[in-house]
Amino acid sequence: MDTWLTNARDAIARQAGLDPSELDLDDAAAETILDLARIAAHDSGERTNAPLLCYLVGLAQGGANLEKLADAVRRSSS
């Protein structure tokens, strides 16, 4: 993660009472999330759907694997 994103992650972790390592974002997860944002923006025609979809996936991720959630979005967009 770049410096800006690391600082944001640390601030979010502090506010949520989490260890920052719980919010680590590896390259594969970052690629998946960026792909979901691309799908949301292009398939819906509304760029604002990209961050909203990523937020929904983040909420759901507590109970599901990121790749499975991404696959569900990809299927819903095809």
N, CA, C and O atoms as a GROMACS GRO file, in nm:
protein
  312
    1MET      N    1   0.085  -0.118   0.000
    1MET     CA    2   0.000   0.000   0.000
    1MET      C    3   0.089   0.124   0.000
    1MET      O    4   0.198   0.123   0.056
    2ASP      N    5   0.040   0.228  -0.064
    2ASP     CA    6   0.116   0.352  -0.063
    2ASP      C    7   0.097   0.424   0.071
    2ASP      O    8   0.017   0.382   0.154
    3THR      N    9   0.170   0.531   0.090
    3THR     CA   10   0.171   0.602   0.218
    3THR      C   11   0.033   0.655   0.254
    3THR      O   12  -0.010   0.642   0.368
    4TRP      N   13  -0.038   0.715   0.157
    4TRP     CA   14  -0.168   0.771   0.186
    4TRP      C   15  -0.265   0.663   0.233
    4TRP      O   16  -0.336   0.681   0.332
    5LEU      N   17  -0.267   0.550   0.162
    5LEU     CA   18  -0.358   0.442   0.197
    5LEU      C   19  -0.320   0.378   0.330
    5LEU      O   20  -0.408   0.341   0.408
    6THR      N   21  -0.192   0.366   0.356
    6THR     CA   22  -0.147   0.312   0.485
    6THR      C   23  -0.190   0.403   0.600
    6THR      O   24  -0.236   0.354   0.704
    7ASN      N   25  -0.177   0.534   0.582
    7ASN     CA   26  -0.220   0.628   0.686
    7ASN      C   27  -0.372   0.621   0.708
    7ASN      O   28  -0.418   0.627   0.822
    8ALA      N   29  -0.448   0.608   0.599
    8ALA     CA   30  -0.593   0.596   0.612
    8ALA      C   31  -0.629   0.466   0.682
    8ALA      O   32  -0.714   0.465   0.771
    9ARG      N   33  -0.563   0.357   0.644
    9ARG     CA   34  -0.588   0.228   0.709
    9ARG      C   35  -0.560   0.237   0.858
    9ARG      O   36  -0.639   0.188   0.939
   10ASP      N   37  -0.449   0.300   0.896
   10ASP     CA   38  -0.414   0.312   1.037
   10ASP      C   39  -0.516   0.395   1.114
   10ASP      O   40  -0.551   0.361   1.227
   11ALA      N   41  -0.564   0.502   1.054
   11ALA     CA   42  -0.666   0.586   1.119
   11ALA      C   43  -0.797   0.509   1.136
   11ALA      O   44  -0.861   0.518   1.241
   12ILE      N   45  -0.836   0.433   1.034
   12ILE     CA   46  -0.958   0.352   1.042
   12ILE      C   47  -0.942   0.246   1.151
   12ILE      O   48  -1.034   0.223   1.229
   13ALA      N   49  -0.827   0.182   1.155
   13ALA     CA   50  -0.802   0.079   1.256
   13ALA      C   51  -0.810   0.137   1.396
   13ALA      O   52  -0.873   0.079   1.485
   14ARG      N   53  -0.747   0.252   1.417
   14ARG     CA   54  -0.753   0.316   1.550
   14ARG      C   55  -0.897   0.346   1.589
   14ARG      O   56  -0.939   0.316   1.701
   15GLN      N   57  -0.974   0.404   1.497
   15GLN     CA   58  -1.113   0.440   1.526
   15GLN      C   59  -1.197   0.316   1.557
   15GLN      O   60  -1.287   0.320   1.641
   16ALA      N   61  -1.168   0.206   1.488
   16ALA     CA   62  -1.246   0.083   1.506
   16ALA      C   63  -1.192  -0.004   1.618
   16ALA      O   64  -1.252  -0.107   1.651
   17GLY      N   65  -1.080   0.036   1.678
   17GLY     CA   66  -1.022  -0.045   1.785
   17GLY      C   67  -0.959  -0.174   1.734
   17GLY      O   68  -0.959  -0.275   1.803
   18LEU      N   69  -0.906  -0.170   1.612
   18LEU     CA   70  -0.844  -0.287   1.550
   18LEU      C   71  -0.694  -0.270   1.539
   18LEU      O   72  -0.643  -0.158   1.539
   19ASP      N   73  -0.625  -0.381   1.530
   19ASP     CA   74  -0.484  -0.377   1.496
   19ASP      C   75  -0.476  -0.348   1.346
   19ASP      O   76  -0.548  -0.412   1.269
   20PRO      N   77  -0.392  -0.255   1.302
   20PRO     CA   78  -0.384  -0.223   1.159
   20PRO      C   79  -0.360  -0.345   1.070
   20PRO      O   80  -0.402  -0.347   0.955
   21SER      N   81  -0.292  -0.445   1.122
   21SER     CA   82  -0.264  -0.565   1.041
   21SER      C   83  -0.392  -0.638   1.002
   21SER      O   84  -0.393  -0.713   0.905
   22GLU      N   85  -0.501  -0.617   1.078
   22GLU     CA   86  -0.629  -0.679   1.043
   22GLU      C   87  -0.688  -0.618   0.916
   22GLU      O   88  -0.778  -0.676   0.856
   23LEU      N   89  -0.637  -0.504   0.876
   23LEU     CA   90  -0.686  -0.435   0.758
   23LEU      C   91  -0.584  -0.435   0.645
   23LEU      O   92  -0.594  -0.356   0.552
   24ASP      N   93  -0.485  -0.523   0.654
   24ASP     CA   94  -0.385  -0.531   0.548
   24ASP      C   95  -0.452  -0.566   0.416
   24ASP      O   96  -0.547  -0.644   0.412
   25LEU      N   97  -0.401  -0.509   0.311
   25LEU     CA   98  -0.454  -0.530   0.178
   25LEU      C   99  -0.342  -0.581   0.090
   25LEU      O  100  -0.252  -0.506   0.052
   26ASP      N  101  -0.347  -0.711   0.057
   26ASP     CA  102  -0.241  -0.766  -0.027
   26ASP      C  103  -0.268  -0.734  -0.173
   26ASP      O  104  -0.375  -0.684  -0.209
   27ASP      N  105  -0.170  -0.764  -0.258
   27ASP     CA  106  -0.182  -0.728  -0.400
   27ASP      C  107  -0.301  -0.796  -0.467
   27ASP      O  108  -0.369  -0.735  -0.550
   28ALA      N  109  -0.326  -0.922  -0.433
   28ALA     CA  110  -0.438  -0.995  -0.495
   28ALA      C  111  -0.572  -0.933  -0.456
   28ALA      O  112  -0.660  -0.916  -0.540
   29ALA      N  113  -0.587  -0.898  -0.328
   29ALA     CA  114  -0.712  -0.836  -0.283
   29ALA      C  115  -0.730  -0.699  -0.348
   29ALA      O  116  -0.840  -0.664  -0.390
   30ALA      N  117  -0.621  -0.622  -0.356
   30ALA     CA  118  -0.630  -0.490  -0.419
   30ALA      C  119  -0.671  -0.503  -0.564
   30ALA      O  120  -0.754  -0.425  -0.613
   31GLU      N  121  -0.615  -0.600  -0.634
   31GLU     CA  122  -0.650  -0.621  -0.775
   31GLU      C  123  -0.797  -0.659  -0.790
   31GLU      O  124  -0.866  -0.611  -0.880
   32THR      N  125  -0.846  -0.746  -0.700
   32THR     CA  126  -0.986  -0.787  -0.706
   32THR      C  127  -1.080  -0.669  -0.680
   32THR      O  128  -1.179  -0.652  -0.750
   33ILE      N  129  -1.048  -0.589  -0.580
   33ILE     CA  130  -1.132  -0.475  -0.546
   33ILE      C  131  -1.134  -0.372  -0.659
   33ILE      O  132  -1.238  -0.316  -0.692
   34LEU      N  133  -1.017  -0.348  -0.718
   34LEU     CA  134  -1.012  -0.254  -0.831
   34LEU      C  135  -1.090  -0.308  -0.950
   34LEU      O  136  -1.152  -0.230  -1.023
   35ASP      N  137  -1.086  -0.439  -0.970
   35ASP     CA  138  -1.165  -0.498  -1.078
   35ASP      C  139  -1.315  -0.481  -1.051
   35ASP      O  140  -1.391  -0.450  -1.142
   36LEU      N  141  -1.356  -0.501  -0.927
   36LEU     CA  142  -1.496  -0.481  -0.892
   36LEU      C  143  -1.538  -0.336  -0.914
   36LEU      O  144  -1.648  -0.309  -0.962
   37ALA      N  145  -1.452  -0.243  -0.878
   37ALA     CA  146  -1.482  -0.102  -0.900
   37ALA      C  147  -1.497  -0.073  -1.050
   37ALA      O  148  -1.586   0.002  -1.091
   38ARG      N  149  -1.409  -0.132  -1.131
   38ARG     CA  150  -1.417  -0.115  -1.276
   38ARG      C  151  -1.550  -0.169  -1.329
   38ARG      O  152  -1.617  -0.104  -1.410
   39ILE      N  153  -1.586  -0.288  -1.284
   39ILE     CA  154  -1.712  -0.350  -1.328
   39ILE      C  155  -1.830  -0.260  -1.291
   39ILE      O  156  -1.918  -0.234  -1.373
   40ALA      N  157  -1.832  -0.214  -1.167
   40ALA     CA  158  -1.943  -0.131  -1.122
   40ALA      C  159  -1.954  -0.003  -1.203
   40ALA      O  160  -2.063   0.036  -1.243
   41ALA      N  161  -1.843   0.062  -1.228
   41ALA     CA  162  -1.844   0.188  -1.301
   41ALA      C  163  -1.884   0.169  -1.447
   41ALA      O  164  -1.964   0.246  -1.500
   42HIS      N  165  -1.827   0.068  -1.510
   42HIS     CA  166  -1.851   0.051  -1.654
   42HIS      C  167  -1.985  -0.017  -1.684
   42HIS      O  168  -2.058   0.028  -1.772
   43ASP      N  169  -2.017  -0.124  -1.612
   43ASP     CA  170  -2.140  -0.197  -1.642
   43ASP      C  171  -2.265  -0.120  -1.604
   43ASP      O  172  -2.368  -0.132  -1.670
   44SER      N  173  -2.256  -0.041  -1.499
   44SER     CA  174  -2.374   0.034  -1.456
   44SER      C  175  -2.384   0.170  -1.525
   44SER      O  176  -2.493   0.228  -1.532
   45GLY      N  177  -2.272   0.219  -1.576
   45GLY     CA  178  -2.272   0.351  -1.636
   45GLY      C  179  -2.266   0.463  -1.534
   45GLY      O  180  -2.274   0.581  -1.570
   46GLU      N  181  -2.253   0.428  -1.408
   46GLU     CA  182  -2.249   0.527  -1.300
   46GLU      C  183  -2.120   0.508  -1.220
   46GLU      O  184  -2.106   0.409  -1.148
   47ARG      N  185  -2.027   0.601  -1.233
   47ARG     CA  186  -1.900   0.589  -1.160
   47ARG      C  187  -1.920   0.583  -1.010
   47ARG      O  188  -1.840   0.521  -0.939
   48THR      N  189  -2.026   0.646  -0.960
   48THR     CA  190  -2.049   0.647  -0.815
   48THR      C  191  -2.083   0.508  -0.761
   48THR      O  192  -2.074   0.486  -0.640
   49ASN      N  193  -2.121   0.415  -0.849
   49ASN     CA  194  -2.148   0.279  -0.802
   49ASN      C  195  -2.022   0.205  -0.761
   49ASN      O  196  -2.029   0.108  -0.685
   50ALA      N  197  -1.905   0.247  -0.811
   50ALA     CA  198  -1.780   0.178  -0.779
   50ALA      C  199  -1.749   0.180  -0.630
   50ALA      O  200  -1.730   0.072  -0.571
   51PRO      N  201  -1.742   0.295  -0.565
   51PRO     CA  202  -1.713   0.292  -0.421
   51PRO      C  203  -1.826   0.230  -0.340
   51PRO      O  204  -1.801   0.167  -0.236
   52LEU      N  205  -1.948   0.247  -0.386
   52LEU     CA  206  -2.061   0.190  -0.312
   52LEU      C  207  -2.058   0.037  -0.318
   52LEU      O  208  -2.084  -0.029  -0.217
   53LEU      N  209  -2.028  -0.019  -0.435
   53LEU     CA  210  -2.016  -0.164  -0.446
   53LEU      C  211  -1.901  -0.216  -0.358
   53LEU      O  212  -1.915  -0.317  -0.290
   54CYS      N  213  -1.788  -0.145  -0.361
   54CYS     CA  214  -1.674  -0.189  -0.280
   54CYS      C  215  -1.709  -0.185  -0.131
   54CYS      O  216  -1.665  -0.271  -0.055
   55TYR      N  217  -1.786  -0.086  -0.090
   55TYR     CA  218  -1.831  -0.079   0.048
   55TYR      C  219  -1.920  -0.198   0.083
   55TYR      O  220  -1.904  -0.260   0.188
   56LEU      N  221  -2.014  -0.231  -0.006
   56LEU     CA  222  -2.102  -0.345   0.017
   56LEU      C  223  -2.022  -0.476   0.028
   56LEU      O  224  -2.049  -0.559   0.115
   57VAL      N  225  -1.925  -0.492  -0.061
   57VAL     CA  226  -1.840  -0.612  -0.055
   57VAL      C  227  -1.763  -0.614   0.076
   57VAL      O  228  -1.749  -0.720   0.138
   58GLY      N  229  -1.715  -0.500   0.120
   58GLY     CA  230  -1.645  -0.493   0.248
   58GLY      C  231  -1.733  -0.533   0.365
   58GLY      O  232  -1.689  -0.603   0.456
   59LEU      N  233  -1.858  -0.488   0.363
   59LEU     CA  234  -1.952  -0.527   0.469
   59LEU      C  235  -1.977  -0.677   0.468
   59LEU      O  236  -1.982  -0.741   0.573
   60ALA      N  237  -1.992  -0.732   0.349
   60ALA     CA  238  -2.022  -0.875   0.336
   60ALA      C  239  -1.902  -0.963   0.363
   60ALA      O  240  -1.918  -1.081   0.395
   61GLN      N  241  -1.782  -0.910   0.350
   61GLN     CA  242  -1.663  -0.992   0.360
   61GLN      C  243  -1.644  -1.055   0.497
   61GLN      O  244  -1.573  -1.155   0.508
   62GLY      N  245  -1.704  -1.000   0.600
   62GLY     CA  246  -1.694  -1.061   0.732
   62GLY      C  247  -1.749  -1.203   0.733
   62GLY      O  248  -1.708  -1.285   0.815
   63GLY      N  249  -1.841  -1.232   0.642
   63GLY     CA  250  -1.901  -1.364   0.639
   63GLY      C  251  -1.871  -1.444   0.514
   63GLY      O  252  -1.925  -1.553   0.496
   64ALA      N  253  -1.786  -1.391   0.425
   64ALA     CA  254  -1.759  -1.461   0.300
   64ALA      C  255  -1.621  -1.427   0.246
   64ALA      O  256  -1.562  -1.325   0.283
   65ASN      N  257  -1.572  -1.512   0.161
   65ASN     CA  258  -1.443  -1.497   0.096
   65ASN      C  259  -1.453  -1.389  -0.012
   65ASN      O  260  -1.552  -1.383  -0.085
   66LEU      N  261  -1.350  -1.303  -0.023
   66LEU     CA  262  -1.351  -1.195  -0.121
   66LEU      C  263  -1.368  -1.246  -0.263
   66LEU      O  264  -1.444  -1.188  -0.340
   67GLU      N  265  -1.299  -1.352  -0.298
   67GLU     CA  266  -1.309  -1.405  -0.435
   67GLU      C  267  -1.450  -1.456  -0.465
   67GLU      O  268  -1.499  -1.439  -0.577
   68LYS      N  269  -1.514  -1.519  -0.367
   68LYS     CA  270  -1.652  -1.567  -0.388
   68LYS      C  271  -1.748  -1.450  -0.406
   68LYS      O  272  -1.839  -1.455  -0.489
   69LEU      N  273  -1.727  -1.344  -0.329
   69LEU     CA  274  -1.810  -1.225  -0.344
   69LEU      C  275  -1.787  -1.161  -0.480
   69LEU      O  276  -1.881  -1.119  -0.547
   70ALA      N  277  -1.661  -1.154  -0.522
   70ALA     CA  278  -1.629  -1.096  -0.653
   70ALA      C  279  -1.692  -1.178  -0.764
   70ALA      O  280  -1.744  -1.122  -0.860
   71ASP      N  281  -1.688  -1.310  -0.751
   71ASP     CA  282  -1.750  -1.395  -0.852
   71ASP      C  283  -1.900  -1.370  -0.860
   71ASP      O  284  -1.958  -1.369  -0.969
   72ALA      N  285  -1.964  -1.349  -0.745
   72ALA     CA  286  -2.108  -1.320  -0.744
   72ALA      C  287  -2.137  -1.191  -0.819
   72ALA      O  288  -2.234  -1.183  -0.895
   73VAL      N  289  -2.054  -1.090  -0.798
   73VAL     CA  290  -2.073  -0.961  -0.868
   73VAL      C  291  -2.051  -0.981  -1.017
   73VAL      O  292  -2.128  -0.931  -1.099
   74ARG      N  293  -1.945  -1.053  -1.052
   74ARG     CA  294  -1.917  -1.075  -1.194
   74ARG      C  295  -2.032  -1.149  -1.263
   74ARG      O  296  -2.068  -1.117  -1.376
   75ARG      N  297  -2.089  -1.248  -1.195
   75ARG     CA  298  -2.202  -1.321  -1.252
   75ARG      C  299  -2.324  -1.230  -1.267
   75ARG      O  300  -2.398  -1.240  -1.365
   76SER      N  301  -2.345  -1.143  -1.172
   76SER     CA  302  -2.462  -1.054  -1.177
   76SER      C  303  -2.449  -0.949  -1.285
   76SER      O  304  -2.549  -0.890  -1.327
   77SER      N  305  -2.326  -0.926  -1.331
   77SER     CA  306  -2.302  -0.823  -1.432
   77SER      C  307  -2.294  -0.879  -1.574
   77SER      O  308  -2.285  -0.803  -1.670
   78SER      N  309  -2.298  -1.011  -1.586
   78SER     CA  310  -2.284  -1.066  -1.720
   78SER      C  311  -2.416  -1.091  -1.788
   78SER      O  312  -2.420  -1.138  -1.902
   0.00000   0.00000   0.00000
